């Protein structure tokens, strides 16, 4: 009987201690929130960290510690202390997102941290890993396409913009964007190989034509399609062929504008036709 009473007393004491820890942790979180609202990120970080050491069961503490580290981070400052803040913010938000992968606000904060710290490759790696479990996440695919473009990797960027047209095949804007990317490449940084340049031109024309087929009054697509035809005309050394390749010649022939392009944009093969 005495043993049972001792066990009950020990259990009650344990529950009481557990309840006190919860209260103490909540007080620390309250103090941290107040400091965070005042943009006193150093104090907020101190209180959030203390709250987690008392009671690590609050998943949001990882997120708030990460946000506090972001608040303390200074862009363009390459000092070891500042880089350590970036490392800490990335580690905390990555840990949090493993528990709550659907928190897009936290994910955006993590990606912005990667970009502010000039860690584009890490951001790409994050999304690639995320897509293994969420292969149809259109926003993630768009993010990878944009990140590769920011990195200057046209081959991969074009591949991922092409994947967007496959995932978002009923949206004419997806095909328009792909066509614009092709134009930007051939007009501003064309490949040395003329065959590769022509391949990119054809992919762009095909994609823009498909967007026009889906949305006949898509004036932006018409403009870029015309620009791609002009780029093709510039490649011709024979004046007659150059005139034939121009959009004005196509229209003057009596046919419908821009109809000389293969319109089956859905037949794209991911990874084809890209160049350095």
C-alpha positions in Angstrom: 0.0 0.0 0.0 2.8 2.3 0.9 4.5 1.6 -2.3 1.4 2.4 -4.3 1.0 5.7 -2.5 4.6 6.6 -3.3 4.0 5.8 -7.0 0.9 7.9 -7.1 2.7 10.8 -5.4 5.6 10.5 -7.9 3.2 10.5 -10.8 1.3 13.6 -9.5 4.6 15.4 -9.0 5.7 14.5 -12.5 2.4 15.8 -14.0 2.7 19.0 -11.9 6.3 19.5 -13.1 5.2 18.8 -16.7 2.4 21.4 -16.4 4.8 23.9 -15.0 7.2 23.4 -17.9 4.3 24.0 -20.3 3.4 27.2 -18.6 7.1 28.4 -18.4 7.5 27.6 -22.1 4.4 29.6 -23.0 5.6 32.6 -21.0 8.9 32.5 -22.9 7.0 32.3 -26.2 4.8 35.2 -25.2 7.9 37.3 -24.4 9.5 36.2 -27.7 6.4 37.2 -29.7 6.3 40.6 -28.2 10.0 41.2 -29.0 9.4 39.9 -32.6 6.6 42.3 -33.1 8.9 45.1 -32.2 11.5 43.7 -34.6 13.9 43.0 -31.7 15.0 39.8 -33.3 17.9 39.1 -31.0 15.7 39.2 -27.9 13.0 37.1 -29.7 15.6 34.5 -30.7 16.8 34.3 -27.1 13.2 33.7 -25.8 12.2 31.3 -28.6 15.3 29.2 -28.0 14.7 29.1 -24.3 11.1 28.0 -24.9 12.2 25.2 -27.1 14.8 24.0 -24.5 12.0 23.9 -21.9 9.4 22.2 -24.2 10.5 21.1 -27.7 7.0 19.8 -28.5 5.9 23.2 -30.1 6.7 22.6 -33.8 6.2 26.3 -34.6 9.3 27.2 -32.5 11.6 25.9 -35.2 9.9 28.2 -37.7 10.0 31.3 -35.4 13.7 30.7 -34.5 14.3 30.5 -38.3 12.4 33.8 -38.8 14.3 35.5 -36.0 17.6 34.4 -37.7 16.4 35.8 -41.0 15.6 39.1 -39.2 19.1 39.3 -37.9 20.7 38.4 -41.3 22.2 41.3 -43.3 22.3 40.8 -47.1 25.7 41.3 -48.7 27.5 40.9 -45.4 29.9 38.1 -45.9 31.2 38.0 -42.3 31.4 34.6 -40.6 28.8 35.7 -38.0 26.3 36.7 -40.7 26.9 33.6 -42.7 26.3 31.6 -39.5 22.9 33.3 -39.2 22.0 32.2 -42.8 23.1 28.7 -42.0 21.0 28.7 -38.8 17.9 30.1 -40.5 18.1 27.5 -43.3 18.6 24.7 -40.8 15.6 25.7 -38.7 13.2 26.2 -41.5 14.3 23.0 -43.2 13.6 21.1 -40.0 10.2 22.8 -39.6 9.2 22.1 -43.2 10.0 18.4 -42.8 7.2 18.4 -40.2 4.9 20.7 -42.1 5.8 20.6 -45.8 2.6 22.3 -46.9 3.4 25.6 -45.2 4.1 27.7 -48.3 4.8 30.9 -46.4 7.6 29.2 -44.5 8.8 27.7 -47.8 8.9 31.1 -49.4 10.9 32.4 -46.5 13.4 29.6 -46.9 13.8 30.2 -50.6 14.2 34.0 -50.1 16.9 33.2 -47.5 18.7 31.0 -50.0 18.6 33.7 -52.6 19.6 36.6 -50.3 22.6 34.5 -49.2 23.4 33.7 -52.9 22.8 30.0 -52.4 20.7 29.4 -55.6 22.0 25.8 -56.0 20.8 24.9 -52.5 17.4 26.3 -53.3 17.2 24.2 -56.5 18.3 21.1 -54.5 15.5 21.8 -52.0 12.8 21.9 -54.7 14.2 18.9 -56.5 14.0 16.9 -53.2 10.5 18.3 -52.5 9.3 17.2 -56.0 10.3 13.6 -55.3 7.3 13.5 -53.0 5.2 16.1 -54.8 5.9 15.6 -58.5 2.8 17.5 -59.7 3.4 20.7 -57.6 3.3 23.3 -60.4 4.6 26.1 -58.1 7.7 24.1 -57.2 8.4 23.4 -60.9 8.0 27.1 -61.7 10.4 27.9 -58.9 13.0 25.6 -60.3 12.7 27.1 -63.8 13.1 30.6 -62.4 16.0 29.6 -60.2 17.9 28.0 -63.1 17.3 31.2 -65.1 18.7 33.3 -62.3 21.7 31.0 -62.2 22.2 31.5 -65.9 21.7 27.8 -66.8 19.6 28.1 -69.9 19.5 24.4 -70.7 18.0 23.4 -67.4 15.8 26.5 -67.3 14.3 25.7 -70.7 13.7 22.1 -69.7 11.8 23.1 -66.6 9.7 25.8 -68.4 8.8 23.0 -70.8 7.7 20.8 -67.9 5.4 23.6 -66.9 3.6 23.4 -70.3 3.1 19.7 -69.7 1.8 20.1 -66.1 -0.3 23.2 -67.0 -1.2 22.2 -70.5 -4.6 24.0 -70.6 -3.2 27.3 -69.7 -2.1 29.4 -72.7 0.2 31.5 -70.5 2.4 28.6 -69.8 3.1 28.2 -73.6 3.5 32.0 -73.9 6.2 32.1 -71.2 8.0 29.2 -72.8 8.0 31.0 -76.1 9.3 34.2 -74.5 12.2 32.3 -72.8 13.1 30.9 -76.3 13.1 34.4 -77.7 15.2 35.8 -74.9 17.8 33.1 -75.6 18.1 33.5 -79.4 17.9 37.3 -79.3 20.2 38.1 -76.4 22.5 35.1 -75.9 22.2 32.8 -78.9 24.1 29.5 -79.1 27.1 29.5 -81.5 25.7 26.5 -83.3 23.1 27.7 -85.9 21.3 24.4 -85.8 20.7 24.7 -82.0 19.6 28.3 -82.5 17.1 27.2 -85.2 15.8 24.4 -82.9 15.2 26.9 -80.1 13.4 29.2 -82.6 11.2 26.4 -83.7 10.3 25.4 -80.2 9.4 29.0 -79.3 7.3 29.5 -82.4 5.5 26.2 -81.9 4.7 27.1 -78.2 3.6 30.6 -79.0 1.4 29.3 -81.9 -0.2 26.8 -79.5 -1.0 29.6 -77.0 -2.6 31.5 -79.8 -4.6 28.5 -80.9 -5.9 28.2 -77.3 -6.5 32.0 -77.0 -7.0 33.6 -80.5 -6.8 37.2 -79.1 -3.5 36.6 -77.3 -1.8 39.7 -78.6 1.4 39.2 -76.4 2.0 35.8 -78.0 1.4 37.3 -81.5 4.1 39.9 -80.8 6.7 37.4 -79.7 5.8 35.0 -82.5 6.5 37.8 -84.9 9.8 38.6 -83.2 10.9 34.9 -83.5 10.1 35.0 -87.2 12.3 38.0 -87.5 15.1 36.3 -85.7 14.8 33.4 -88.2 14.9 35.8 -91.1 18.1 37.3 -89.8 19.7 33.9 -90.0 19.1 33.6 -93.7 21.9 34.7 -96.0 19.7 34.4 -99.1 17.5 37.6 -99.4 14.6 35.7 -100.9 14.7 33.1 -98.1 14.9 35.9 -95.5 11.9 37.6 -97.0 10.0 34.3 -97.1 10.8 33.7 -93.4 9.6 37.1 -92.3 6.1 37.4 -90.7 5.1 40.0 -93.3 5.6 37.6 -96.1 3.6 34.9 -94.3 0.7 37.4 -93.9 1.0 38.8 -97.4 0.5 35.4 -98.9 -3.1 35.5 -98.0 -2.8 32.8 -95.3 -3.8 33.3 -91.7 -1.1 35.0 -89.7 1.5 32.8 -88.0 -0.1 29.5 -89.3 3.1 28.1 -90.8 4.2 26.7 -87.5 3.5 23.1 -86.3 0.9 23.6 -83.7 1.3 20.4 -81.6 3.2 22.0 -78.7 2.1 19.1 -76.5 4.5 16.8 -78.4 7.6 18.5 -76.8 10.1 16.1 -75.3 11.5 17.4 -72.1 15.2 18.1 -72.4 15.3 18.4 -76.2 16.6 21.3 -78.1 18.3 23.1 -75.3 21.7 24.8 -75.7 24.3 26.5 -73.7 
